[in-house]
Amino acid sequence: MALRDLAFPPSNWIHSVEVIDSCPSTSDVLRERLKSDLCDSNLGKVLVARNQTQGRGRETRDWWTGPPDSNIALTACLSPPEPPLVAGLLAACAMAKVGEEYSNCKSALKWPNDVLLKNDAGEWAKFCGILSELIAGQPNRLLVGVGANILQAPPSDVAPYPTTCVGSDVDLGAFLQSFLEEWEKSWALYQGHGPKALEKEFFTRLTAWAPKGIRIPEEPDLPTGRLLEFSVSKGLSWGKADNSITRPLGLLPSLEAL
């Protein structure tokens, strides 16, 4: 299935999926549109680029998208949930599940925005990054950018950390369709039944990445230890039973596996 052949039905969450041939950054395109969007025409839109030339990651890092029609580059313009960071967590869990199904490899999550698969060497390797951005002056709009290595992984001189792709024989359009359907399903579950399913899946996949526990590289004086609990309202807890720490989502820095 080609990217242009997507048949994602409109829903309460996604109103439309637009596929364009090329752009520097799908997030930047939607951001520019929102500057003059007075009728919510882009709210609920997913913008997909067959070719993205200047993808962005966290902290202004570049994101390698690869040749046209080889990987996924998209941004969704959504009405933010409460709390807004949940939108990215739902996307990450959906991508982890679909990536696992298409690759037949185990998947995991690394806070804050990495989705991982086991590579040929048996190590966790990044295949997807997710970036959520609130729009200044427009509190009812959230951009969620998703970049995923489906058919090709970046060369080692571009990404100085382990990377992988889902598989060179994967149907790119079918994968994207599956991801959007899974993302919508998890979104509806969260909105209708609360955070328990998300909390369980996120914690399970985070623990798969860091089974021995985590530490905070920027704050070496904080306790280290096993992951203990995750709650959307309270945040992430780790350490030991008699010496644990809990950080809310918005104050949770980068984590490093022990």
C-alpha positions in Angstrom: 0.0 0.0 0.0 1.4 3.4 -1.0 1.3 6.3 1.4 -1.2 8.1 -0.9 -3.6 5.1 -0.7 -4.3 5.5 3.0 -8.0 5.0 3.8 -8.1 6.2 7.4 -11.7 6.9 8.3 -12.5 10.3 9.9 -13.1 10.0 13.7 -13.5 12.2 16.7 -9.8 12.2 17.0 -8.3 12.3 13.5 -10.5 14.2 11.0 -8.2 13.8 8.0 -4.8 12.4 6.8 -3.0 14.6 4.2 0.0 13.1 2.3 2.4 15.6 0.7 5.3 14.9 -1.6 8.0 16.8 0.3 8.6 19.5 2.9 11.4 20.5 5.3 9.5 19.6 8.4 5.9 18.4 8.8 5.7 20.2 12.2 6.9 23.4 10.7 4.3 23.2 7.9 1.5 22.7 10.4 2.8 25.4 12.7 2.8 27.9 9.8 -0.8 27.0 8.9 -1.9 27.5 12.4 -0.8 31.1 12.4 -3.7 31.9 10.1 -6.0 29.1 11.1 -9.2 30.8 12.4 -11.6 28.0 11.7 -9.9 24.9 13.2 -9.4 23.5 9.7 -6.1 21.8 10.8 -7.3 20.6 14.2 -7.5 16.8 13.9 -5.3 16.7 10.8 -2.4 14.3 10.3 0.2 15.6 7.8 2.4 12.9 6.3 5.5 13.7 4.1 6.8 11.2 1.6 10.1 13.1 1.8 11.2 15.3 4.8 14.4 17.2 4.3 14.9 19.0 7.7 13.2 16.9 10.4 13.7 18.0 14.0 14.1 16.1 17.2 14.4 17.2 20.8 16.5 20.3 21.7 16.9 21.3 18.1 18.6 18.1 17.1 18.2 17.0 13.5 16.1 14.0 12.6 17.2 11.8 9.7 14.2 10.8 7.6 16.0 9.0 4.8 15.1 8.7 1.1 11.5 9.4 -0.1 9.0 6.6 0.7 11.3 4.8 3.0 10.4 6.0 6.5 7.5 7.7 8.3 7.5 11.5 8.9 4.3 12.9 10.2 2.8 15.5 12.5 -0.7 15.4 14.1 -2.4 18.6 15.2 -4.6 17.6 18.2 -6.6 19.0 21.0 -4.4 18.2 23.9 -5.4 15.7 26.5 -4.9 16.3 30.2 -2.0 16.3 30.8 -0.8 17.2 27.3 2.3 15.0 27.6 0.0 12.0 27.5 -0.5 12.4 23.7 3.2 11.6 23.1 3.1 8.6 25.5 0.0 7.2 23.7 1.9 7.6 20.4 5.0 5.9 21.7 3.1 2.9 23.1 1.2 2.6 19.8 4.4 2.7 17.8 6.1 0.2 20.1 3.2 -2.3 19.7 3.0 -1.9 15.9 6.8 -2.0 15.5 6.9 -5.2 17.5 4.2 -6.8 15.3 5.8 -5.9 12.0 9.4 -6.7 13.0 8.8 -9.8 15.2 11.3 -8.1 17.6 10.8 -7.0 21.2 10.1 -3.3 21.7 10.7 -0.9 24.6 10.4 2.7 25.5 13.2 5.0 26.7 12.1 8.3 28.3 11.4 10.8 27.1 10.7 10.1 23.4 12.6 7.0 22.1 10.9 3.9 20.8 13.3 0.9 20.7 13.6 -2.5 19.0 16.2 -5.2 19.6 18.7 -5.0 16.7 20.8 -7.9 15.2 23.3 -7.5 17.9 20.7 -8.1 20.6 20.9 -4.5 21.9 18.2 -1.9 22.2 18.3 0.4 19.2 16.2 3.5 18.4 13.8 3.3 15.5 11.3 6.1 16.4 11.3 9.5 18.0 8.3 11.5 19.1 8.2 15.2 19.8 5.2 17.0 21.4 4.9 20.7 21.2 2.2 23.1 22.5 1.5 26.1 20.3 2.2 29.4 22.0 -1.0 31.5 22.3 -3.2 28.5 21.1 -3.7 26.3 24.2 -6.2 24.1 22.4 -3.6 22.9 19.9 -0.8 20.4 20.3 1.6 19.2 17.6 2.8 15.6 17.9 5.6 14.8 15.5 6.5 11.2 14.8 9.6 10.0 12.9 10.1 6.3 12.5 12.8 4.3 10.6 10.6 1.7 8.8 12.6 0.5 5.8 16.0 2.2 6.5 18.0 3.2 9.6 20.3 6.2 9.5 24.0 5.6 8.8 26.3 5.6 11.8 27.9 8.9 11.0 24.5 10.6 11.3 23.2 8.9 14.4 26.0 8.3 17.0 23.9 5.8 19.0 22.4 2.3 18.1 19.6 2.6 15.6 17.6 0.1 13.6 14.6 -0.1 11.3 11.5 -2.3 11.3 12.4 -4.2 8.1 13.4 -3.7 4.5 10.4 -5.7 3.2 7.7 -3.9 5.3 4.7 -2.3 3.5 5.2 1.3 4.5 1.5 2.3 3.9 0.2 -0.7 5.8 2.5 0.1 8.7 1.3 3.7 8.8 -2.3 2.7 8.7 -1.8 0.2 11.5 0.0 2.8 13.6 -2.7 5.4 13.2 -5.4 2.9 14.0 -3.6 1.8 17.2 -2.9 5.4 18.2 -6.5 6.3 17.8 -7.6 3.1 19.7 -5.3 4.0 22.7 -6.5 7.6 22.6 -10.1 6.5 22.8 -9.4 4.1 25.6 -7.6 6.9 27.6 -10.4 9.4 27.0 -13.2 6.9 27.8 -11.7 4.8 30.6 -8.9 6.7 32.2 -5.1 6.2 32.4 -4.8 2.7 33.8 -4.1 0.9 30.5 -1.6 3.6 29.4 0.1 3.5 32.8 0.5 -0.3 32.7 1.8 -0.4 29.1 4.2 2.5 29.5 5.7 1.1 32.7 6.1 -2.4 31.2 7.9 -1.1 28.1 10.0 1.4 30.1 11.0 -1.5 32.5 11.9 -3.6 29.5 14.5 -1.0 28.5 15.8 -0.6 32.1 15.2 -3.8 34.0 18.0 -3.1 36.5 16.7 0.5 37.1 17.6 4.0 36.2 19.6 7.0 37.2 19.5 10.7 36.3 22.7 11.7 34.5 22.2 15.5 35.2 21.5 14.9 38.9 24.0 12.3 40.2 23.1 12.9 43.8 19.6 11.6 43.3 18.9 7.9 44.3 19.3 5.2 41.6 17.4 2.0 41.5 14.6 0.0 40.0 11.5 1.5 38.5 8.7 1.1 41.0 5.6 2.7 39.6 4.2 5.0 37.0 1.2 7.2 37.3 -0.1 9.9 34.9 -1.1 12.1 37.8 1.9 11.5 40.1 4.7 10.6 37.6 7.5 8.0 37.8 8.9 6.4 41.0 12.2 4.6 41.2 14.9 3.7 43.8 14.5 1.4 46.8 11.4 1.0 49.0 13.1 2.9 51.8 14.8 5.5 49.5 12.6 6.2 46.5 11.9 9.3 44.5 8.9 10.3 42.4 9.0 12.9 39.7 5.9 14.2 37.9 5.9 14.0 34.1 6.6 17.6 33.5 9.7 17.6 35.7 11.1 14.2 34.7 14.5 14.7 33.0 16.3 12.3 30.7 16.9 8.8 32.2 19.8 6.4 31.8 19.5 2.7 32.3 21.7 1.0 34.9 
